[in-house]
Amino acid sequence: MTDRKERLDTLAVVLLVTCCALWGINQVAAKVALAEVPPLLQAGARSLGAAVLLVLFARLRGLPIWGRDGTGPAGWLAGLLFAAEFACMFVGLQYTSASRMVVFLYMAPFVVALGMPLLSRTERLDRWQVLGLLAAFGGVVWAFFEGFAKPAAGPQQWLGDALGFAAAVLWGLTTLVLRGSRLATALPEKTLLYQLALSGAALLLGGWRVGEVWPASLSTTVWWLLAFQTAVVTFGSYLVWFWLIRHYPATRLSAFTLLTPVFGLLAGTVLLGEPVTARLLTALVAVSFGIAMVNRSPRRR
C-alpha cells in the first residue's frame, strides 16, 4: 500500500517547481547538444546512463527492484511509450525551436486530465478546475504565439511541431499507464528503471538502424550538457516525478507541469539571449491562476 494524498502539500509543490525548472532548461540543453550528438543516440545514451546511476542508487539503499511482482507487462508498455516519446522529442528538435517544442510537449496534462477520470473517480475535475487548466494552457500558448505566424525554424517546422504534439500524447499515456496498472504501487525506482533501460536500448537500436554515428570527439560544453541531462534531469528529476505520481493526484501534478514552458522561455532568455516580453508576464499570471484553480478543493454536495 502507498501513502496516497488527495491534495498537494508544500513538499510536493517545491519538488514540482524544481522539476519544472529543470525540464525547462533541459530543452535548451538538448537543442544545443544536437549540434554534435544525433538525436536518437543522445536520447538513448542519457537513458542508459541514468539507468546505471539508478541501479547503483537502488543497490546502495538495498531496494528490491529485481523481484517479480506482476509489473512486467505494464513496465514494458511504459518503457516503450517512454522511448517513443523521447524519439519524437529529440528528432522534432531538429526541425523546430526548443521553445515551440516545449509548448506542444506540455499539452500532456490535457491527455492526463481526460484519461484519469476513467481510472479514478477521485481525480475528476469540476468546471472551475477545467477552467483553470484551460487558462494555464492559454497563457502558455500566448507567451509563445509571437513565433507562430512565421516558420522561423525553417520550412519543416510543421514536422517538428507535429512530433512535439505526438510526444505530448505519449507522455500523457505513460502517466495513465503508471496510475492505472500495478506500477501505481511499485517502487518509484523500479518504475523508472523499466522506462530508462527499455527506452535506452530501443533508442540506441533505433539510432543504429537509421545510420546515426556517435562523434569521434565532443566539446567540453556538450559533455557537461550530456552529464546534466543524464544525472540531474533523467535520473534525479524523473525519480522525483515518479515518486510524486505514486503519492499525489496525477491530474493536479500534470497541471503543475504547465510551468515548464515558462521556465523554458526564461532559460532561453538567460542562456540564449532571448528577450523577456509582456506575453511571458501574461503567461506567468495565467499559469499561476490555473494552478491555483486546479488545486482548489472541489465543493462537496
N, C-alpha and C positions, 0 to 999 in steps of 0.2 A: 504494500500500500504506500501511497505517496501523500505528503502533506500538501493537499490542494488548497489554494486560497481563491476566493471569489473576486477579490479586488487587488489592485497593485499597491504595494506598500512602498515606503521610502527606499528600501533596498532595491526593489525591482525597478523603480524609476531611475535611480542612479546608475544601475547596471545597463538599463536600456539606453539612456542618453549617451553613456560611454561607448556602447556598441555602435550606435548610430553614427557617432563622430568618427569612429574607426572605419566603418563601412563607407562613409562619405569620402574619406581620404583614400581608401583603397581603390576607388575608381580611377583617381588620378594616378596612383602608383602603377596600376595595371596598364593604363594607357601609355605612360612613359616607358615602361619596360617592354612594351610591344615593339619598340623601335629596334630592339636587339634580340628578343626571345619570341618565337612564333606562339600564337595563341593557345593551341591545344597542349603543346609541350609545357608552356608556362603554367597553365591551369593544373595539368597533371602533376608536375613537379612539386608545386606548392601543396597539393592534396596529399601526395605520398610523404613529403617531408613532415607535414603536420601529423600524419598518421604515425610516423615513427616517434615523434615527440609525445603523442597521446599514449602509445604503448609504454614508453618509459615512465610517463606520469602515473599510469594505472599500476605498473609494477611497483613503483616506489610507495604508492598508497595501499598496495595489496588489494586492489579492486578485482572482483571476479567478472572479468569481461569475456572469458572464453567459454563458459559453461553453456549448455543447451537449455534454453528457456522458452522455446517456441516463437522467438522473434525473428527467425531466419527469413521467412518469406517477406515479411514487411521490411526487414532490413535490406534485402536485395532490391526491393522496389524503391525504397527511399534512396539507396545508393545510386541506382540508375537514373532516377529523376534528378538527383543532385549533379550527376555527371552531365546530363543533358542541359541542365540549367546553365552551368558554367561554360559548356561548349558554346551555347548561344551567346552568352555574355561576352566571352573573350573574342570570339570570331566577329561579333557585332561591333566591338570597339574598333575594328579595322575600318569600318565604314561610316561610323557616326561618332560624335564627340562624347566625352565622358559625361558631360552634363546631361545630354539627351538620353544617354543610356540609363542614367540614374532615374530620370523621370519615368521611363517605361518600366524599368525593373521594379520600381516601388508602386506599381499597380497591384502587386501581390496581395496587399491587405484586403482588396476587394474580393479576390478569389477566396481568401480565408473567411471573410465576413459572410459570403454567400454559402459557403460549404459547412461551416461549423454548426449552424442550427440543425443540420441534418444529422450531426453526430452527438450534439449535446444541447438539450433544451435550455440549460442554464446560460448558454452563450448567445441566446437570441437577442438581437439589438432592437430597442424600441425606436420610434420615429425620430426622437431627438438625437439619439446616438448615431443613427444613419445620417442625419443632417450634419452632425459633427464630422463624420468620416468624409462626407462629400465636400464640406468646407475646407478640411485639411488638404484633400487632394486637389481641389480647385486652386488653393493658394500655391501649391507646388507647381502646378501647370502654369499659373500666371507668372511665377518667377522666371520660368524658362521660356515663356512664349515669345520673347524677343527674337530668338533664333529660329522660330518655327516657320516663318514666312519664306525664307530663302534657304536652300540646301547648302549651308556654309561648309559642311564637311565633305561635299562632293556630290556628284550625280547619283551615287549608290547609297546615299544617306537613308533612303527609304528601307533598304535591306537591313542596315544596322538597327533602325528603329523597330522593324518587324521582329528581328531576333531579340531585341530587348523586351518586347511585349511577350514573346514566347518564353523567355527566361522568367518573366514575372508569373506567368501561368504555372510553369513548372515549380517555382519556389512555393507558390501557394498550395499546389497539390502535395508537395513534400511535407509541408506543415500539417495538412489534413491527414496524411498517412501517419505521421508521428503521433497525432492525437487520437486517431480512430483505430489504432491497432495495439498490439501488445507492447509496442515501443513506448507507449504512454506511461508504462510502469517500469520500464527498463532503466538501467543506469544511464545518465546522460553521456558518460564516456563511451559506453557500448554503442549507443545510438549514433554518436558522432563517428566512431570508428567504422561502422558499416559504410557510412557515406564517404569518408575520406579514403579508405582503402579501395572500395569499389570504383569511386569516381577517378581516383588517381590512376588505377590500372586502365580503366576504359578510355580516359583522355589521352594517356601516353600511347595506347594502342591506336587510337584514332589519329593522333598526330603522325605516327609512323606510317599508317595506311595512306594518308593524304600527302606524304612526302616531306613533312616538316623535318628540319635538321637542327639539332642543338648547336649554337655557335661555338666556334673554337675558343673564343675568349669573350669575356664580358667586362664592361666597365665597372669601376668600384660602385658607382651610383646604382647601377642595375642590381648588383649583388645585394646591396643594402635594401633595395626595394623588394627583391625576392624574399629576403630574410624577414622583412616586415610583414609581407603577405602571408608567409608560412607560419611564423611563430606567434605573431600578435593577432592577426586577423583570423586566419583559417584554424589555428589551434586554440588560441585564447578566447577570442570573442565568440566563436561558434560554440565552444564548450559552454560558455556562459548562456548563450541563446537557447541551447537545448535543455539546460537546467531550468531556465525560465519557463519554457514550454511545458515542462513536466509539472511545474508548481503553480502556474498562473494561467488565467484565461487567455487562450490563443488569440481571440479576436481583439482584445484590448492590447495585447502585446504587438500584434501586427499594425494596429493603428499608430502606435508609437514609432514604428519604422518609417513613417512619413517624414520624420525629422531628418532622415539620412540625405535626401536630395538637397535640403537646405545646407547641411554640413558639407555636402559635396561641392556646392556652389561657393561656400566660404573657403574650402580648400583650394578651389580653382583661383579664387581671388588672391589668396595668400601665396600660393606656390606658383601659379601661372600668370599672375598679374591681371586677372580679370576684374573689371570694376564692380563695386557694390552699387546696386540700383534701388530705386524705390520699390520695384517689384519684389526684391528679396525681402525688404522690410514688410511688405504686404503678406508675403508667404509666411514669415515668422509669426505674424499676428494670427493668420488663418490657421496655421498648424497648431499653435498654442490653444486656440479656441476649440479646434476639432478634437484634440487630445482630451481637453477638459470635458467636452460633451460625451465622448465615447466612454470615459471612465466615471461618469456620474452614476449614482445609484438609481436604478430604474424605479419608478413609482409602483408600489405594490397595490393590488386591488384588495 
